[in-house]
């Protein structure tokens, strides 16, 4: 995502970017997205002057959507397998 740091898009849709990742790397990707998002820890500008972005992430991994700030839509119910 460093290619988007010059003029970042204000909105991203990421479809199963975690599909081939193990849980450790899923946590790293989730942390990166959260740190760069508009609602992240620093709502103002980052050190490089960017203001962050909004995103929708489509994922089937519990370890990814457990770290989400909000869940919207349909997601897997852990009681029904």
C-alpha positions as CSV (number, residue, x, y, z in Angstrom):
1,X,0.0,0.0,0.0
2,X,3.0,2.3,0.0
3,X,2.2,3.2,-3.6
4,X,-0.9,5.0,-2.4
5,X,0.9,7.3,0.1
6,X,1.5,10.1,-2.4
7,X,-2.2,10.7,-3.1
8,X,-4.1,8.1,-1.2
9,X,-7.6,7.2,-2.2
10,X,-10.1,8.1,0.6
11,X,-11.8,4.6,0.3
12,X,-10.6,1.0,-0.3
13,X,-12.5,-2.2,-0.7
14,X,-10.2,-5.2,0.1
15,X,-11.6,-8.6,-0.9
16,X,-10.0,-11.5,1.1
17,X,-6.5,-9.9,1.3
18,X,-5.9,-12.3,4.1
19,X,-6.8,-15.5,2.3
20,X,-3.2,-16.9,2.1
21,X,-1.9,-15.5,5.4
22,X,-1.4,-17.2,8.7
23,X,-2.8,-15.7,11.9
24,X,0.3,-13.7,12.8
25,X,0.3,-12.0,9.4
26,X,-3.4,-11.5,9.5
27,X,-2.9,-9.6,12.7
28,X,-0.2,-7.4,11.0
29,X,-2.5,-6.6,8.1
30,X,-5.4,-5.8,10.4
31,X,-3.1,-3.6,12.5
32,X,-1.8,-1.7,9.4
33,X,-5.3,-1.1,8.1
34,X,-6.4,0.2,11.5
35,X,-3.4,2.4,11.9
36,X,-3.9,4.0,8.5
37,X,-7.7,4.4,8.7
38,X,-9.5,7.6,9.4
39,X,-10.9,6.3,12.7
40,X,-7.5,5.0,13.9
41,X,-5.6,6.2,16.9
42,X,-4.6,9.5,15.3
43,X,-7.6,11.0,13.6
44,X,-5.5,13.9,12.4
45,X,-2.6,13.7,10.0
46,X,0.1,11.0,10.1
47,X,3.8,12.0,10.2
48,X,3.9,12.0,6.4
49,X,0.9,14.3,6.1
50,X,-1.7,11.8,5.0
51,X,-5.1,11.8,6.6
52,X,-5.9,8.1,6.4
53,X,-8.6,6.3,4.6
54,X,-11.9,4.4,5.0
55,X,-12.1,0.7,4.1
56,X,-14.4,-2.2,3.7
57,X,-12.6,-5.6,4.1
58,X,-14.2,-8.8,3.1
59,X,-12.7,-11.7,5.0
60,X,-13.7,-15.3,6.1
61,X,-11.1,-15.5,8.9
62,X,-12.2,-15.1,12.5
63,X,-8.8,-13.7,13.4
64,X,-9.3,-10.8,11.0
65,X,-12.9,-9.8,11.7
66,X,-12.4,-10.2,15.5
67,X,-10.1,-7.1,15.2
68,X,-12.6,-5.1,13.3
69,X,-14.0,-1.9,14.7
70,X,-17.5,-2.7,13.3
71,X,-19.0,-5.6,11.4
72,X,-21.6,-4.8,8.7
73,X,-23.5,-7.3,6.6
74,X,-23.3,-11.0,6.9
75,X,-20.7,-12.8,8.9
76,X,-20.2,-16.4,10.1
77,X,-21.9,-17.3,13.3
78,X,-19.4,-19.4,15.4
79,X,-22.2,-21.4,17.0
80,X,-23.5,-22.7,13.7
81,X,-21.0,-24.9,11.9
